[in-house]
Amino acid sequence: MQLEFFDVPSPCIGICQSDTKGYCLGCFRTREERQNWIDLSNDDKQKVIKRCITRKRRKDTKNKPKEHKIAVQDITENDLELQQPSLLDPPIKKNIDIPTDFDFNDFEL
């Protein structure tokens, strides 16, 4: 742990409601951790905060929508044309049949 010059502040953000597991929706502390916060040592408070960070990460990854992976062989050329392209993806290059006898000199500028 780091040097302890100051008391560890409470992680409370004022959303004092419990979820189904008994964790606070705001700070992710248990009821006992919230009630005993004043009596905990700075080292114990830091451990509680680390557990709260772990709980928040776990909840965030659980609620994150899962990506559906599609096998490459299941995608046809028609499927690619029907999908809305993302603005973040590079453009899909389509093969364009250009006649080899095409003469650009026919155009006037």
C-alpha positions, 0 to 999 in steps of 0.5 A: 500500500502507499503512504497513508497521510490522509484518511481514505474517503468514502466511495459513496456517491449518494445512490443508496439502493441495493441490488439483488445481491445486496451491493449498493448501486452507487458504490458497490459496497455491502451493507456491512461495509457501509455500516462499518466504514467509520470503524475500518482502518485505512488499509481495510478501507482500501481493500473494500474499495478494491473489492468495489472496483472488482464488483463494478467491473464484473457487473459491467462485463455481465451487462455488456451485450455479447457479440454474435460471431458468424462463421465466414462460410455462412455469409453470402455476397447478398448478405454483405450488400444488405448489411448497413455499413459502419462509418468506422469500417473501411469501405468494401471494395467491389470489383468493377469491370472496366473495359480495357479498350476504354479511352479517357481521351473521349472526355472533354474538360 
